[in-house]
Each structure stands twice: as C-alpha cells, then as structure tokens.
C-alpha cells in the first residue's frame, strides 16, 4: 500500500524554541494516523507544514505525491483541512459557506450548489442550511467546518482536534462520518486530545513529544509496551486514599497513580486477578472501605503518561 503522507526530519524553530526536532511519519493510503501529544508537542505545527501553511526550516515532506514546499499550489487541491476552530463565515448561511468553498475549488456554480446540499444532508444540517451561521451552535459550526473540508472530495484529510468542545453525541456522530470516509479510501491524519478517539479511529497511533515521534504502533501494540494489568479502586475519603496507597505500595509493579479529586487509586500489578484478591484482603485487614474496585488492561492514557510523563488533560501552551 503506497504512502499518502511522508515526512522526514522536519524541523521548525521559533527563535530559540524548537517546535519540531526531526519529526518523521508515514501514513499509508486509506488509513488513519492518530497524533497524540501534550499541547506544545508539535502536532499542530506538523499539520500546518503538511498543509502548506508553514515552511519547514529543514526536512522534507510529501502529501498525495506532492512536495509540500515545491508543489504547494497543486497540493492544496488534493487535501481537506479542519482545524481546532471552525473556519466558517458567520454572516453567510450554511449552504452559502459550502457553495463558496466549491467555487473556490472551481467546481462551478451548479456543482457547488449540489455538493453543498449533499454535505448538509450528510452532516444533518439541512434544516439549518439557509440560516446564517452566526446562529449555529458550536457543534453545528464544527460539523459545517468539516463539511467544508470535504467539498472537493479530497483524497487526504487533516483533522486537527476536530471534536474539541463537542458533546458526546456530536462527537460519536463525527466519528461515524470519519470512519465512512476512510472506508471509502480517504487518508486521514488526526490530532486529538481524546484517547478514546484515537483508540476508536486510528489504525496507528504516533505519540509526539518535544517535536518528534517517541512511539508508533497500533493502539494494542502501544498498550503492550506499558505491560501488565492495573487495579483501579476508589475509596470514601482522602484519609482512606492515603492509607490505601501506603497499604498497597508493596504490590505495585510500577508507579501508582493517585487521583485525589476522584478518590481513585490506580496500581500496576503482576498476577492479574490474584493480585486484586490480595489487594482487597490487605485493605479489609486495615479496615479501609472500598467503594469500587476492578482489574483492567492498560489504556492509551497509561501509554501517554508512561511515555510523556503527562496526562492527556494537562495543558501547556501550543507554540504554533
């Protein structure tokens, strides 16, 4: 299967700050690559270079067979982009926004109008087609923005945190649309802060930190790197949480994770169900009341924390 996106040794600096430090990745045609990383890791900078909005200081990249610098003008006709913030004109109606995009892609007036109606129907926006976008909800704007990225039916689609700010129902709806596009042959590069999103959509996941890829594989392959099972339990008070952490520390096969706000403790263990039984026995002996307990596999959140030292909900400023 040929690669739709290839990046090799991309470097981008902003003064003394290195945003990309040898970024490299490949995305085979008709697949989804999920880019995960804390804000500031270089995800958005990578997308901007691959979509011709920034020039790299060093390195080389091609998208759909076009060099992102030398062939930038021709490449733009073969990609669709949906950024973190909906890029729509709030003074136009939903239909007018999509028709305008069609005309910019030289589809002609009639085809632009037909394509706009097709996409409005696909994104469940037909009822709002003739209303000014300034009256749309945030979720409606996000759906319209993604529809705009699809007007020219591009073979490669870049989605930079496309579901940020959406409610769970709207997010699941967009996941379904993205899955349908990929099933039809579209290649997608997806940046996201939602681990469930990457787990659900991505064929492969690249974890990015400090401007380079530090791990790459399927979600299951990355989880296997972390290894082992996790005991996850919640207790009834802060004092109980502290006591549980001390009591179970000898069982931990790695660093425990304490969520004080949720009164939750996560402990990597060896031994599976036997380790859970032993842990509950120790807690009962110490008269520590357990509200809930269970055994689970590592998640992508565990992978992310292990590789970057940060949880996915930790926010630091994105450079570009």
N, C-alpha and C positions, 0 to 999 in steps of 0.2 A: 504494500500500500504506500503510495507516494506521500511525502510530507507537504501539507498545505502551508505550514508556518515553520520557518527555520531561523533561529537566532544564535549567533556565535560570538562570544566575547564582547557583548555590548557594555560600553562604559559611558556614563553620563555624570558630569560633575556640575555642581552649582557653587562656584567659588571654591572654598576649601572642603565642601561637603561632597562626598561621593555617593550619588544616588544609586548608580548601577556600577558594579565592580566585577565585570566579566560575565554578565548574565548570558546564559545559554539554554535553549529549549527547542524542542521539536514537537509538532502536533500533526499526526497523520490525518489525511483527508477523512471526513465523515466521523470524526471523533471529538470528544470534549476534553480539554485540558483545564483542570481547575488550578488556579494560582492562589495559594494561601500564604498569609504572612501578616505580621503586625503592621498597622499603619506606619508608613515611613520605610517599609522594607524594600520598596521599588516596584511594586505591582503596577501602579498607575503610570509611572514613568515608562515602564516596559510597554504598556498598551499604547501610550502616546507615540513612542518611537515606531512601533509596528503599524500604527495607523497614520503615519507620516506627519503627525503634529509636532514632533520633535526630531532633531537630527542627533544621532549618537556622536559622542566625541571619539569613539573608537568601536571597532567591531563591525559586524555585517549581519544583515537580516533580509530574508525574502518572505513574501506572503503571496500565495497563489502564483508563484513563479516570478514575481516582480520584485526587484530590489527596492527597498523602502526609501532609499535616497535617490538613486539614479532614475528609477521608474515611478516616482511618487505620483505623478499626474495620472498615469494609466492605472496604477494600483487602486486609486480611490474609487474607480468604477466597479471594483470587484470585492469590496468589503462593505460591511454594515457595522455601525458603532452605536452602542447605547451606553452612555456614561453614568456616573454616580448621580447626576442631577438631570432631570428631564429637560431636554433641549427643544422645547416647543414654543411657538409664538402664541402667547395667551390672548392676543387680540383677534386671532383667526379662529374659525371653528375647527373641530377635529378633522372634518373632511378637507377643509382648505389647507390645513397643515400638511396632510399626506399628499394632496394634489400638487402642492408646491414642491415637495420633495421629488415627486415623479417628474415634474417639468425640469427640475434641476438635473435629473438623470437623463433628460432628453427622451422621455417615454412618449411625449406628445400629449395634447390635452385630453383626448378621448381615453387613451390607455391609462393616463394618470388618474382620471376620474374612476375608471373601472377598478384599478388596483387599490385606490383608496377605499372604495366600498367593500372590496373583498377583505381587506385587512381590518376595517372597522367591524365587520361581522365576525371575523376570526377572534378578535380581541374583546368581543362583547361590548362594543362601543357604538353600535348602530343607533341606539336610542339617543345618544348624545352627539351624533355626527354633525348636526347643524347648530350646535350650541357653542358659543365662544369658550375657548379653553380656560379662560380665567375663572370660570365657574366649575371646573373639574376638581375632583378630589385628588389628593396626592397619588393614590393608586391608579386612578384613571389617567393621570399625566404620565405615570411610568409606563402603562400599557401603550399609550399613544406614542411615546418615545421609542419603545421597542418596535412598534408597528412601522414607524418611520425608518428604522434601520433595515427593514425588510422590503421596502417598496421596490427596490431594484432586484430582488431575489438574489442577494449576493452569495457566492459560494463560501465565503469566510465571514464569520460574525464575531465581533469583540464585545463582550458584555462586562462592563466594569461595575461590579456590585449592583446588578440590575434590580434586586429585590429589596434593597435597603429602604426601610420605612414602610414597607407594605405589611398589611395584616396577614395572618397565616393563610386565610382563604385565598387572597390575591396572590400570595407567594406560590402556593401549590398550583394555581392556575397558570402562572408563568412557567413553572417547571414543566407542566404538561406541554405547553407550546414549544419550549426549547427542545424537549425530547422528540416531539414530532418533527421539528426542523432537522435534527440530527439523523433521525430515521430516514429522512428524505435526501441525505447526503451532505448537509451543511456541516462545515467545520466550525467549532466554537472554542474560543479562548475565554474563560470565565474567571474573573477575580471575585472573591467573596469573603465575607467575614463569618458566614454561616457554615459551620462544619456539616450540618445535615444536608445543606445544599450541595456541597462538594461530594458528599457520600452518595447522594441520590443521582446526581447528573454526570459526574466526571468519570471518564474511562481511566484517566490517570490524574494523579494529583502531584503538583510540584510545590514544595514548601520553600518559600523565599524569605531570606533574612539578610540584611546588610547588603542588598543589591545583587545577590546571587542565589542560585538554586542550591539548597543544602540537602534536599531529599526528593526523590522522584520514584513513583510507582503507583500501582493501584491502591485504592483505599485499604484493602485487606493486606497487601504487602507492607504498607507503612505501619499498620497496626501490629503486624507480626514483629516488626523491628522493635517495638516497645516491649512486647512479650508479656506473658503471664496474665492472670486474672486479677480483678480488683474486687475487694469487699467495699461496698458502699453502704453506709449506715447513717441514720440520723437519730439524734437524741433530743431530750426535752429541755435542756438548759445549757448555758455556757459552761457552768461548772462541770456538768456531765460530759461535755465535749472535751474539755481539758483532761478529765480523768480517763475517758475512753482512749484518748491519744496516748497517754502515758502507759495505760494497761496493754494496749495492742502494739506498741512500738517494737517489742521483740519479735512479733510475727511479720513485720513489714519486710518485703523483699526489695524495697526501693523507698523513695521519698513519699511520705504520706502527704495528702493534700487536705487542708482544713478550710472549710467554708464556714466562717463564724456566723455570717448573716443567716445562712440556712441551717445552722447547727448540724452540718453534714461532714462526715469524715470519709475519705477515700484512701484505701490501703492496698498497694500492690502486694500480692501474696503468691507463694508457690504451694500447690497442693489442692487448689480448687475447693470443692465442697467440704472436704475435711478441714481446710483452714477456716472456712466460715463457721463450721460447727465448733471448732476450738475457740475461735474469737468470741462467739456468743457465750460459751461456757465461762471464759475469763470475765466477761462483762457481768454475767449473772453473779459470779462469785464476789465481785466488787459492788454489787447492788446498784449497777448503773442501768437505768431504764432506757431501753432501746425502742424508739418509735417505729423504725422501719429498717430492714437490713436485707441485702441481697448480694449476689455474685454476678459480675458482668465482665464481658470482654473489654479490652482497651477500645477507646473511641478515637476519632481523629483529633478530638480535643486533647487527649492524652499524648498523642503523637506531637501535636503542635507545642504543648507545654514542654515535652521532653527535648524537642529539637531547638526551640527558640527561648525557652525559659520564661515565656509569657503565655497567659491565657488569651484566647481569641477575642475576648471582650475588653482587653486592656487597650487603651487608646493613646497613641502618641502621634504627633502631627505629621501628616504626609508632606513630603518635600515638594512634590510636583505631581 
